Amino acid sequence: IDKLILCLTKSKSDNHLCSTFLNTINLFLDSCQDITYEKLDEIVALIKEYSMNNDNEVKSRIAKCWYSVIHLDKKYVNDYFNDLFTFYLSNFNQENIEQSFASSEFFSYIISSEENFLKNESIKQGLRNKLPVLIPILLQNMQLTENDIHYLDNKFQTEKPTQNES
């Protein structure tokens, strides 16, 4: 893992190499958690630095790495909430479904996690402050299929209030 971190540190100018090393780091994060946990602070520093990269492939790998890191140790959600939020918010775009999906996963995780991050006042307030930016992006990127529309229509038809409830 030390050699991977060193290679990743030195591959900043080559997006293809960077993407490859990030993919390998992500595999370590998923499968060798005991090894990567010891080096998590170094890995997070690199992930944070590479979060500024504009290459879609690198961003996609970073999204997966961030997601693995916050599952490995919940403290990183607290420590890097603004960085994570900004990173995932910037990845909401219609051109890259994979990045948008990763962002959706992150926001869903924060909101509905069994860890209940919204009990943490700083995360709750941070999310509340970002909602005016997040909601329009979510609505803009929401795409309903015919099946979704049909399902919702049926659901509303069957749940119409009775006259006593009106």
Phi and psi in degrees as GROMACS dihedral restraints (atoms count N, CA, C in turn):
[ dihedral_restraints ]
;  ai    aj    ak    al  type     phi  dphi    fc
    3     4     5     6     1   -61.5    20    10
    4     5     6     7     1   -40.9    20    10
    6     7     8     9     1   -67.7    20    10
    7     8     9    10     1   -37.4    20    10
    9    10    11    12     1   -63.5    20    10
   10    11    12    13     1   -43.1    20    10
   12    13    14    15     1   -62.5    20    10
   13    14    15    16     1   -42.9    20    10
   15    16    17    18     1   -62.8    20    10
   16    17    18    19     1   -46.4    20    10
   18    19    20    21     1   -61.8    20    10
   19    20    21    22     1   -40.7    20    10
   21    22    23    24     1   -66.0    20    10
   22    23    24    25     1   -38.3    20    10
   24    25    26    27     1   -62.9    20    10
   25    26    27    28     1   -37.0    20    10
   27    28    29    30     1   -88.7    20    10
   28    29    30    31     1    -7.1    20    10
   30    31    32    33     1   -99.7    20    10
   31    32    33    34     1    20.9    20    10
   33    34    35    36     1   -58.9    20    10
   34    35    36    37     1   -32.6    20    10
   36    37    38    39     1   -86.3    20    10
   37    38    39    40     1   -12.0    20    10
   39    40    41    42     1  -113.1    20    10
   40    41    42    43     1   102.4    20    10
   42    43    44    45     1   -62.4    20    10
   43    44    45    46     1   -36.1    20    10
   45    46    47    48     1   -66.0    20    10
   46    47    48    49     1   -46.3    20    10
   48    49    50    51     1   -63.7    20    10
   49    50    51    52     1   -43.6    20    10
   51    52    53    54     1   -58.3    20    10
   52    53    54    55     1   -46.5    20    10
   54    55    56    57     1   -59.5    20    10
   55    56    57    58     1   -41.9    20    10
   57    58    59    60     1   -63.2    20    10
   58    59    60    61     1   -46.2    20    10
   60    61    62    63     1   -67.1    20    10
   61    62    63    64     1   -38.5    20    10
   63    64    65    66     1   -63.2    20    10
   64    65    66    67     1   -38.1    20    10
   66    67    68    69     1   -62.6    20    10
   67    68    69    70     1   -41.1    20    10
   69    70    71    72     1   -67.0    20    10
   70    71    72    73     1   -42.3    20    10
   72    73    74    75     1   -59.8    20    10
   73    74    75    76     1   -42.2    20    10
   75    76    77    78     1   -63.3    20    10
   76    77    78    79     1   -39.2    20    10
   78    79    80    81     1   -61.3    20    10
   79    80    81    82     1   -41.5    20    10
   81    82    83    84     1   -63.3    20    10
   82    83    84    85     1   -42.8    20    10
   84    85    86    87     1   -60.2    20    10
   85    86    87    88     1   -36.5    20    10
   87    88    89    90     1   -80.4    20    10
   88    89    90    91     1   -35.7    20    10
   90    91    92    93     1  -111.6    20    10
   91    92    93    94     1   -22.4    20    10
   93    94    95    96     1  -124.2    20    10
   94    95    96    97     1    59.9    20    10
   96    97    98    99     1   -62.4    20    10
   97    98    99   100     1   -33.7    20    10
   99   100   101   102     1   -65.7    20    10
  100   101   102   103     1   -37.0    20    10
  102   103   104   105     1   -71.9    20    10
  103   104   105   106     1   -47.7    20    10
  105   106   107   108     1   -71.8    20    10
  106   107   108   109     1   -27.6    20    10
  108   109   110   111     1   -60.1    20    10
  109   110   111   112     1   -38.0    20    10
  111   112   113   114     1   -64.6    20    10
  112   113   114   115     1   -28.7    20    10
  114   115   116   117     1  -107.4    20    10
  115   116   117   118     1    14.6    20    10
  117   118   119   120     1   -60.5    20    10
  118   119   120   121     1   -38.9    20    10
  120   121   122   123     1   -62.6    20    10
  121   122   123   124     1   -40.7    20    10
  123   124   125   126     1   -66.7    20    10
  124   125   126   127     1   -42.3    20    10
  126   127   128   129     1   -64.2    20    10
  127   128   129   130     1   -44.2    20    10
  129   130   131   132     1   -63.0    20    10
  130   131   132   133     1   -40.0    20    10
  132   133   134   135     1   -59.4    20    10
  133   134   135   136     1   -42.0    20    10
  135   136   137   138     1   -68.9    20    10
  136   137   138   139     1   -41.9    20    10
  138   139   140   141     1   -60.9    20    10
  139   140   141   142     1   -43.3    20    10
  141   142   143   144     1   -62.3    20    10
  142   143   144   145     1   -43.2    20    10
  144   145   146   147     1   -63.3    20    10
  145   146   147   148     1   -43.9    20    10
  147   148   149   150     1   -75.3    20    10
  148   149   150   151     1   -12.3    20    10
  150   151   152   153     1   -62.6    20    10
  151   152   153   154     1   -19.8    20    10
  153   154   155   156     1   -82.1    20    10
  154   155   156   157     1   -10.4    20    10
  156   157   158   159     1   -64.0    20    10
  157   158   159   160     1   143.4    20    10
  159   160   161   162     1   -97.3    20    10
  160   161   162   163     1    -5.2    20    10
  162   163   164   165     1   -73.4    20    10
  163   164   165   166     1   128.5    20    10
  165   166   167   168     1   -61.2    20    10
  166   167   168   169     1   -38.6    20    10
  168   169   170   171     1   -65.1    20    10
  169   170   171   172     1   -42.9    20    10
  171   172   173   174     1   -65.3    20    10
  172   173   174   175     1   -44.9    20    10
  174   175   176   177     1   -59.3    20    10
  175   176   177   178     1   -39.3    20    10
  177   178   179   180     1   -62.9    20    10
  178   179   180   181     1   -42.6    20    10
  180   181   182   183     1   -67.0    20    10
  181   182   183   184     1   -40.4    20    10
  183   184   185   186     1   -62.8    20    10
  184   185   186   187     1   -41.8    20    10
  186   187   188   189     1   -57.7    20    10
  187   188   189   190     1   -43.1    20    10
  189   190   191   192     1   -67.4    20    10
  190   191   192   193     1   -40.3    20    10
  192   193   194   195     1   -63.7    20    10
  193   194   195   196     1   -47.6    20    10
  195   196   197   198     1   -56.6    20    10
  196   197   198   199     1   -45.2    20    10
  198   199   200   201     1   -62.0    20    10
  199   200   201   202     1   -41.2    20    10
  201   202   203   204     1   -66.1    20    10
  202   203   204   205     1   -40.5    20    10
  204   205   206   207     1   -62.1    20    10
  205   206   207   208     1   -46.0    20    10
  207   208   209   210     1   -71.0    20    10
  208   209   210   211     1   -21.1    20    10
  210   211   212   213     1   -79.7    20    10
  211   212   213   214     1   -29.8    20    10
  213   214   215   216     1   -74.0    20    10
  214   215   216   217     1   -39.9    20    10
  216   217   218   219     1  -146.9    20    10
  217   218   219   220     1   112.8    20    10
  219   220   221   222     1   -63.7    20    10
  220   221   222   223     1   -21.2    20    10
  222   223   224   225     1   -61.6    20    10
  223   224   225   226     1   -25.9    20    10
  225   226   227   228     1   -69.4    20    10
  226   227   228   229     1   -23.9    20    10
  228   229   230   231     1   -63.9    20    10
  229   230   231   232     1   -44.4    20    10
  231   232   233   234     1   -68.5    20    10
  232   233   234   235     1   -47.1    20    10
  234   235   236   237     1   -66.6    20    10
  235   236   237   238     1   -32.8    20    10
  237   238   239   240     1  -122.5    20    10
  238   239   240   241     1    25.7    20    10
  240   241   242   243     1   -54.9    20    10
  241   242   243   244     1   -48.8    20    10
  243   244   245   246     1   -64.2    20    10
  244   245   246   247     1   -40.5    20    10
  246   247   248   249     1   -63.6    20    10
  247   248   249   250     1   -46.2    20    10
  249   250   251   252     1   -62.2    20    10
  250   251   252   253     1   -46.3    20    10
  252   253   254   255     1   -60.6    20    10
  253   254   255   256     1   -48.0    20    10
  255   256   257   258     1   -62.0    20    10
  256   257   258   259     1   -43.1    20    10
  258   259   260   261     1   -62.0    20    10
  259   260   261   262     1   -50.8    20    10
  261   262   263   264     1   -69.5    20    10
  262   263   264   265     1   -33.7    20    10
  264   265   266   267     1   -64.8    20    10
  265   266   267   268     1   -39.7    20    10
  267   268   269   270     1   -69.9    20    10
  268   269   270   271     1   -17.6    20    10
  270   271   272   273     1   -90.8    20    10
  271   272   273   274     1    -0.8    20    10
  273   274   275   276     1   -76.2    20    10
  274   275   276   277     1   104.0    20    10
  276   277   278   279     1  -153.1    20    10
  277   278   279   280     1   153.1    20    10
  279   280   281   282     1   -76.6    20    10
  280   281   282   283     1   -19.4    20    10
  282   283   284   285     1   -71.7    20    10
  283   284   285   286     1   -28.6    20    10
  285   286   287   288     1  -126.9    20    10
  286   287   288   289     1    95.5    20    10
  288   289   290   291     1   -62.1    20    10
  289   290   291   292     1   -39.3    20    10
  291   292   293   294     1   -61.4    20    10
  292   293   294   295     1   -43.7    20    10
  294   295   296   297     1   -67.1    20    10
  295   296   297   298     1   -42.3    20    10
  297   298   299   300     1   -62.3    20    10
  298   299   300   301     1   -38.9    20    10
  300   301   302   303     1   -64.4    20    10
  301   302   303   304     1   -42.9    20    10
  303   304   305   306     1   -61.5    20    10
  304   305   306   307     1   -39.4    20    10
  306   307   308   309     1   -65.1    20    10
  307   308   309   310     1   -43.3    20    10
  309   310   311   312     1   -60.7    20    10
  310   311   312   313     1   -41.2    20    10
  312   313   314   315     1   -59.1    20    10
  313   314   315   316     1   -43.8    20    10
  315   316   317   318     1   -61.1    20    10
  316   317   318   319     1   -50.8    20    10
  318   319   320   321     1   -64.8    20    10
  319   320   321   322     1   -38.1    20    10
  321   322   323   324     1   -63.9    20    10
  322   323   324   325     1   -40.8    20    10
  324   325   326   327     1   -61.3    20    10
  325   326   327   328     1   -45.3    20    10
  327   328   329   330     1   -63.2    20    10
  328   329   330   331     1   -43.3    20    10
  330   331   332   333     1   -76.4    20    10
  331   332   333   334     1   -40.2    20    10
  333   334   335   336     1  -115.1    20    10
  334   335   336   337     1     9.1    20    10
  336   337   338   339     1   -63.4    20    10
  337   338   339   340     1   147.2    20    10
  339   340   341   342     1   -66.8    20    10
  340   341   342   343     1   -16.3    20    10
  342   343   344   345     1   -71.9    20    10
  343   344   345   346     1   -19.2    20    10
  345   346   347   348     1    52.7    20    10
  346   347   348   349     1    63.1    20    10
  348   349   350   351     1   -60.8    20    10
  349   350   351   352     1   -23.2    20    10
  351   352   353   354     1   -73.6    20    10
  352   353   354   355     1    -6.9    20    10
  354   355   356   357     1   -76.3    20    10
  355   356   357   358     1   -22.0    20    10
  357   358   359   360     1   -76.0    20    10
  358   359   360   361     1   117.1    20    10
  360   361   362   363     1   -61.5    20    10
  361   362   363   364     1   -36.6    20    10
  363   364   365   366     1   -69.0    20    10
  364   365   366   367     1   -39.0    20    10
  366   367   368   369     1   -68.6    20    10
  367   368   369   370     1   -43.3    20    10
  369   370   371   372     1   -59.0    20    10
  370   371   372   373     1   -46.4    20    10
  372   373   374   375     1   -67.7    20    10
  373   374   375   376     1   -40.9    20    10
  375   376   377   378     1   -60.0    20    10
  376   377   378   379     1   -44.1    20    10
  378   379   380   381     1   -66.7    20    10
  379   380   381   382     1   -41.9    20    10
  381   382   383   384     1   -59.9    20    10
  382   383   384   385     1   -41.5    20    10
  384   385   386   387     1   -66.7    20    10
  385   386   387   388     1   -28.9    20    10
  387   388   389   390     1   -91.1    20    10
  388   389   390   391     1   -12.7    20    10
  390   391   392   393     1   -55.6    20    10
  391   392   393   394     1   -40.3    20    10
  393   394   395   396     1   -59.4    20    10
  394   395   396   397     1   -26.8    20    10
  396   397   398   399     1   -86.0    20    10
  397   398   399   400     1   -40.5    20    10
  399   400   401   402     1   -69.8    20    10
  400   401   402   403     1   -44.9    20    10
  402   403   404   405     1   -60.2    20    10
  403   404   405   406     1   -47.8    20    10
  405   406   407   408     1   -60.3    20    10
  406   407   408   409     1   -36.0    20    10
  408   409   410   411     1   -66.9    20    10
  409   410   411   412     1   -43.9    20    10
  411   412   413   414     1   -59.8    20    10
  412   413   414   415     1   -45.3    20    10
  414   415   416   417     1   -66.2    20    10
  415   416   417   418     1   -38.7    20    10
  417   418   419   420     1   -64.8    20    10
  418   419   420   421     1   -35.9    20    10
  420   421   422   423     1   -92.6    20    10
  421   422   423   424     1    -3.0    20    10
  423   424   425   426     1   -71.9    20    10
  424   425   426   427     1   126.8    20    10
  426   427   428   429     1  -128.9    20    10
  427   428   429   430     1   119.6    20    10
  429   430   431   432     1   -96.8    20    10
  430   431   432   433     1   135.5    20    10
  432   433   434   435     1   -84.9    20    10
  433   434   435   436     1   171.2    20    10
  435   436   437   438     1   -58.2    20    10
  436   437   438   439     1   -41.2    20    10
  438   439   440   441     1   -62.7    20    10
  439   440   441   442     1   -40.8    20    10
  441   442   443   444     1   -60.6    20    10
  442   443   444   445     1   -47.6    20    10
  444   445   446   447     1   -62.6    20    10
  445   446   447   448     1   -43.7    20    10
  447   448   449   450     1   -62.2    20    10
  448   449   450   451     1   -44.0    20    10
  450   451   452   453     1   -61.0    20    10
  451   452   453   454     1   -49.0    20    10
  453   454   455   456     1   -62.8    20    10
  454   455   456   457     1   -40.9    20    10
  456   457   458   459     1   -61.1    20    10
  457   458   459   460     1   -46.4    20    10
  459   460   461   462     1   -62.9    20    10
  460   461   462   463     1   -40.5    20    10
  462   463   464   465     1   -63.1    20    10
  463   464   465   466     1   -44.4    20    10
  465   466   467   468     1   -69.4    20    10
  466   467   468   469     1   -34.2    20    10
  468   469   470   471     1   -65.8    20    10
  469   470   471   472     1   -40.0    20    10
  471   472   473   474     1   -80.3    20    10
  472   473   474   475     1   -16.8    20    10
  474   475   476   477     1  -108.1    20    10
  475   476   477   478     1    22.1    20    10
  477   478   479   480     1   -61.7    20    10
  478   479   480   481     1   137.7    20    10
  480   481   482   483     1   -68.3    20    10
  481   482   483   484     1   143.9    20    10
  483   484   485   486     1   -74.9    20    10
  484   485   486   487     1   169.4    20    10
  486   487   488   489     1   -63.3    20    10
  487   488   489   490     1   -32.2    20    10
  489   490   491   492     1   -67.0    20    10
  490   491   492   493     1   -31.2    20    10
  492   493   494   495     1   -81.4    20    10
  493   494   495   496     1   -20.0    20    10
